[in-house]
Amino acid sequence: MKIRFYVSASGRVPVADYLRELPTDRAEPVYAALKDLGLNGLEGAEVKARHIEGKLWELKFSIDRVFYIVVTGPEMVLLHAYKKQGQKAPPRELEVARKRMRETLGKD
């Protein structure tokens, strides 16, 4: 599976920026899981995914979460990352992911 990062109109790459800011002990498992996804796809990878709505999904890494969509190819686009702080994804985090999903799919 090909994995790519969402890039904003200004050229920012928010998920990559988020991951670079993580302490090494939190970042390394995320990078390892993304590598595993790239090699083995969603079925073979040892990472938990949760369906949010429509094409929007969430990867679960300990306390870090990454929203993504799968587009043709198969190609995964990492849209938004945040630190989990409660049972549900915060509405603000979901809205950011939805907006980036619409932009990526050309529906905005």
Phi, psi and omega in degrees: 000135176276136179242128175227160182260141172299137177239125181287168179300332180274358179094001177287151177236084191301320181292317177298319178299315179300312182296323179295332181277348181289149171297152184306318183294338176265328183286319185303315179296327179293312179299320179296318180293321178295322177296316178300318177300316180298322182279320190246355183072180183292326182289324185266346184283151178260065177221146181271134177238147179228131177285131179262299179188147178050236180271356185275128179231167180228131172268138183248118178235100180047248179261358180260144181232146177227121175279143180209166170229158174249125177249180185303148173138309350285141179226129179261134176245118178277116189265315189202142178233149178203166177267125180293133180228002179200188182294315184252158174293132179298142181307322180297317180295319178298318182294321176300314180297317179298316180298314180293327177296313179299318178298315183296321182275358178075031182244030181225000000 
